[in-house]
Amino acid sequence: MSERSVVHSTFVIERVYPAAPEKVYFALSDPTAKKRWFFDPDNPMPSRHEMDFRVGGKEVNAGCPSDGQMHCYNAIYHDIVPNRRIVYSYELLFGETRVSVSLATIELIAEGKGTRLILTEQGAFFDGIDSPATREHGTGELLDALGTALGAEGSGQSASRFGS
């Protein structure tokens, strides 16, 4: 087999939201608040969403987008510092096939009256089913949706457009 069976990648995405860290943290940690923005735009009605936000707690988000197979996000929270940091690992499955496993860290930093969110993800992507570029793009879209949920103007812009 000439193609590698696993590709490793790390990416960092930053967003600045005009909301206090406490409000951003709430949108990340409260199950009802997170359900408002953490979804696949091709399938806005997940068939299953469960969230136990605590160290050792799990989150499941599953749905069947237009490709016809169930996509399932299974996460475990490893470190939580309220209003400052969330560290979790997750696997993504398409049907019964595991396509990736990642470790992600979200940092929340007060910046003026707003919050700089820095998400760092280190992933292992299996058998060419999903790619780091696709994941980074999708994660960016989720962070933009978070900005919309927070009522942030221009949340889809890169952090550099906010004066950094």
Summary of the structure (lengths in Angstrom):
residues: 164
radius of gyration: 15.7
end to end distance: 44.5
largest distance: 53.0
contacts: 473
relative contact order: 0.24
helix: 22%
strand: 45%
